[in-house]
Amino acid sequence: MKIKTNEKYGALVIELKGNVMGGPEAQEFQDLLHKSLEDGKKNVVVDLANVKFMNSSGLGMLISGFTTMKNGGGLLKLANATEKINSLLVITKLITIFEHFESVDKAVASFK
């Protein structure tokens, strides 16, 4: 998994690419979120457009990130989940936890 970040209208956009399976990248993801909160950036969008596969550890990473942001007074939203990832969110009922948008722009706009 590769992690790329950029900012869009004051929101941190974290783009995940490849297979999301936890591991060392999960710590990198958490560190990014903690730094975001330290910097006063409380709105995060996770772009899932380029995620090919996600296992339970990958889902755990997203849940942990969601909790980190919520406890820090922030929000974490998902964007661009592929059909495969979306069905995973539905099966695990996580679709009821995460706010999900069909584009990064719509997710960013929802913070206003």
BELTADA-V183700 format. One record per residue. N is the residue number from 1. RES is the residue in one small letter. OMEGA is omega as a letter, one per 30 degrees, with the letter a starting at -180 (999 if undefined). BURIAL is + if it has 9 or more other C-alpha atoms within 8 Angstrom, else -. D_CENTER is the distance of its C-alpha to the mean C-alpha in Angstrom with 2 decimals. Layout:
N&RES&OMEGA&BURIAL&D_CENTER  N&RES&OMEGA&BURIAL&D_CENTER
//
This chain:
1&m&l&+&13.26  2&k&l&-&13.06  3&i&l&+&10.67  4&k&l&-&11.63  5&t&l&-&11.08  6&n&l&-&13.01  7&e&l&-&13.76  8&k&l&-&14.55  9&y&l&-&16.81  10&g&l&-&15.82  11&a&l&+&12.02  12&l&l&+&10.02  13&v&l&+&8.28  14&i&a&+&6.56  15&e&l&+&7.95  16&l&a&+&8.06  17&k&l&+&11.62  18&g&a&+&13.94  19&n&a&+&13.88  20&v&a&+&11.07  21&m&l&+&13.58  22&g&l&+&12.92  23&g&a&-&15.88  24&p&l&-&16.25  25&e&l&+&12.95  26&a&l&+&11.31  27&q&l&-&13.53  28&e&l&-&12.71  29&f&l&+&8.96  30&q&l&+&10.51  31&d&l&-&13.13  32&l&a&-&11.04  33&l&l&+&9.70  34&h&l&+&13.35  35&k&l&-&14.76  36&s&l&+&12.87  37&l&l&+&14.39  38&e&a&-&17.66  39&d&l&-&17.83  40&g&l&-&17.53  41&k&a&+&14.34  42&k&l&+&12.76  43&n&a&+&10.63  44&v&l&+&7.09  45&v&l&+&5.54  46&v&a&+&2.98  47&d&a&+&6.32  48&l&a&+&7.41  49&a&a&+&11.02  50&n&l&+&12.36  51&v&a&+&11.24  52&k&a&-&14.68  53&f&l&+&14.44  54&m&l&+&12.45  55&n&a&-&14.60  56&s&l&-&14.66  57&s&l&+&13.70  58&g&l&+&10.45  59&l&l&+&9.88  60&g&l&+&11.21  61&m&l&+&8.83  62&l&l&-&5.87  63&i&l&-&8.80  64&s&l&+&9.99  65&g&l&+&7.15  66&f&a&+&7.55  67&t&l&-&11.22  68&t&a&+&11.38  69&m&a&+&10.31  70&k&l&+&12.57  71&n&l&-&15.34  72&g&l&-&15.26  73&g&a&-&15.81  74&g&a&+&12.52  75&l&l&+&9.88  76&l&a&+&6.14  77&k&a&+&6.01  78&l&l&+&5.19  79&a&l&+&7.81  80&n&l&+&10.36  81&a&l&+&10.09  82&t&a&+&13.42  83&e&a&-&16.17  84&k&a&-&15.93  85&i&l&+&12.28  86&n&a&+&13.01  87&s&l&-&16.17  88&l&l&-&14.56  89&l&l&+&12.53  90&v&a&+&15.96  91&i&a&-&18.01  92&t&a&-&16.18  93&k&l&-&16.20  94&l&l&+&12.52  95&i&l&+&12.69  96&t&a&-&14.71  97&i&a&-&12.22  98&f&l&+&9.11  99&e&a&+&10.11  100&h&a&+&9.68  101&f&a&+&11.37  102&e&l&+&13.31  103&s&l&-&12.72  104&v&a&+&10.88  105&d&l&-&14.20  106&k&l&+&14.32  107&a&l&+&10.99  108&v&a&+&12.34  109&a&a&-&15.71  110&s&l&-&14.73  111&f&a&-&14.48  112&k&999&-&18.20
//
